[in-house]
Amino acid sequence: MAKKYVHIHRLRRVYTWELPVRLYHWLNALVMVALIVTGFYISNPLVISSHQEASNRFVMGWMRAIHFIAAYIFFFNFIFRLYWGFVGNKYANWKQFIPTGKFFFKEIWQVLKIDILQLKGKEHLSVGHNALAGFIYFFTFIAFGIQSLTGFGLYASMSNWWLPKLFSWVPAILGGDIMVRQVHHWTMWFFILFVVIHVYLVFYHDYVEGRGETSSMVGGWKFIEEEAFQKDQQTAPDRRVLTDEKK
């Protein structure tokens, strides 16, 4: 009888997501929820009947205040992420998001086959973001910029602070406040769609790969096959990558 041999992967514990990246991620998730909820209310407010004085039911004012505070946090958090793309480790670097060669597009096609056709046997591709995820995040950064421009462009006419007034040119470029609001609203729906797909794929890849995909954005560590890690280091070595071997 022929003997069957089971290959046991040698795993390496790799510190993938640095603390600033994790803080950026969760803070961004929180303010995006606040912006979407308050944005929906501002665009289509509810009629609230009450026997109280109108001055005691300043719902729209609170919604706008929360929206503006969340917008400032969103903006400065975005600026910080742009900066960290140059000073962070290799998994936060801009090279993770911009196609730099044929291998990038080859991996995108491989991930599409895994995600859409549920191809088995080639799930372990990248230590940090896979190529498809990185490429999609690149478009989200563009969308972040669009939301910042259109949001502060709308706010410029009613604010006394110099920062929003820097964006007063946006309505003139886009043809007025109505078009700016439309672009702002359409981009919001991009983020809603992105969040739904993002959450699904994180849990799906966590299931098929078993690398701690979900928990890595809390603690920063992933469990990576030794072969995959060595391949990753050969293509783009980084001395600041922290590791710990596990069997």
N, C-alpha and C positions, 0 to 999 in steps of 0.2 A: 504494500500500500504506500502510495506516494505521500511523503510528509508535506504538510502545509506550514509555511512560515509566515508569521505575522510581523510586519514591519512596524516597529515602535518609533515614532518620531521623537527626536531629541529637541526639546523646546528651550528657547531662550527668552527670558523675561526682559522686555525692552521698554525703556521709559520713552514713550512716544509723544504724548501730549504734555507739554510743559504747563505749569500752573497758570501763567498769563493767558495761554490759549484756552484752558478750561474755564477760567473766570470770564473771558470774553464770550465763550460759547453760551454759558448759562445766563449771563446777564443779557446777552442779545436775545435769547429765547424769551426771557421774562418781559423785556420791553416790547418785543414784537407782539406778544399776546395783548399787552396793554394798548399798544397803538392800533391793533386791528379792532379790538372791542370798542374802544372809544371812537375810532374812525367811523365805524359802522353807525354808532349812535349820532355822531355829529352830522353825517350825511343824511340820515333818516331818523330824526329824533322821535321818541315815543310821546304820545299825549297822556299826561299823568293828571288825573282828576283828584283834587284834594280840597278840603275845607280850610286849609292853612293859607296864610298870606303867601303871595308869590315870592316875596323876599326870603321866605323860609324854605323854599323848594328850588334852590338854584342848581338844578341838575345839570343843565347844559354848561354852566360855568365850571362845575367840578369836572365834567367830562373833558372840556377844553383844557383845563389846567393839567389834568393827568396826561392828556395827549401831548401837550407842549413839554412837560417835564420829561416824559418818556422819549420824546423826540431829541431833546438835548443829550440825554444819556446815550441814545442810539447813535447819534452823530459822533460824539467824542469816543465812544467805544469803537466805532468804525475807523476813525482816524488812528486810534491806538493799534488796531489790527493791521492797518496798512504799514505802520512803523515796524510791527513785530514780524512782518513778512520779510524784513531785511536783516533783523538781528536775532531772530529766534533760531531754533535748531532746524535741521534739514526737513523735518516733517511739517514745519510751519512756513518754510521758505516759499517764495513765489514760483519756484521751479516745479512745485507740486501741483500748480494750477494751470500753467501755461504749456501747451504742447511744445516739446523741444526736439522731437525726432519721431521716426517711424514706430519705434517701440511704444510710444505713447498712444498712438491711434490703434495699434495692434492690441494693446491691453484694453482699450475702450471697447473694442469689438468683442473681446473675450468676456468682459464683464457684462455686456449686453446679452450675450448668450447664456450667462449664468442667471441673470436677473429675469430675463423674459422667457427663455426656453428651459430654465432650471437645469442646465447642464451640470452633471456631477463629475467629480474626479479632478477638477482643476480650480478649486475654490480659492486656494491660497496664492495670492498674487503680490500684494504689496504690504510693507510694514506699516506705513502711514495711510494716507488716502490712496485708494486705487485711482487709476487714470480717469475713469468716468466721473467719479465723485469729485476729484479735483477740478476737472473741466467744468462741471456744473457749478461748483462753488465760485469759479471765476466769473460766471454770469451772475451769480448772486451778488458778488461785490459790485458789479456794474449796476445791478438793480438797487443796491444800497445807495450808490451815488445818485441815481435818478430820484429816489425817494427823498434824499437829503436836499437836492436841488429844488424839486417841486414843492416839498413841504415848507422849507424856509422861504421859497419864492412867494408862496401864498401868505406866509406869516409876516413878510417884510413890511407890508403896508400898514400893519396894525401894531408893530413892535417899536419901542423906543431904543432898543439896544442895538449896538453897531453890528453885531454878528449876523442877525437875520437880514439887516439892511444890505449886507454884502451880496445877497441873492435877489435884490430887487429887479435885476435885469432879466431874470428867468421868464416872468410873464410876457415881457416884450418880445423875447426870442420865440416863444411858443405861440404867440398870438392872443394873449389875454388870460385872465384868471380861469375862465371856463375850461379851456384846453389844458391848463396846468392841473386843474382838479381832476380832469378825465385821466390824464397820464398818471397822476398820483393814485387814483382809484384802480386803474388797470394793473399797475405795478403791485398794489396790495394783493390782488388776486393771484399774481405770480408767486408771492410769498406763501399764501395759503396753500396753493398746489404744491409748492416745494416742501413745506413742512409735512404734509400728509405723506408724500413719497419718501421723504428723508427718514421719517420715523419708521415707516414700514421696512425700508431697505436696511436700516441699522439693525433691527431685530432679526430680519431675514439672514443677513450675513453673519450675525452673531450665532444664529442657529446652525447654518451650514459650515461655518469655519471653526466655531468653538474657540475663538481667540480672546474672548473677553472684550468684544467690540463695545458693548454698552457700558460696562464698568470702567473701561479705559478713559472715558471722558469725565469720570469722577476721580479716579486715582492716578491716571496718567499712564499705567502700565498695560502692555499687551503680551501675550504668550505667542511667540513666533517660532516656526520651524527653523532649525539651524540652517538648512539649505536655503530657505527663503531669505534669512537674515544675511547670510554670506553673499548671496547674489545681490541683495540690496546695497551692501557695503561696497561691492565691486563697481557698481554703476555710479554711485554717488557717496563716497565715504565721508564721514563726519566724526571727528574725534570727540565731539561733545555728546554722542549717543551713549546713554547709560544702559548697561545690560546686566542680567543675572541669569546664569544658565540653570535650567531645570530639566530633569529627566522624568 
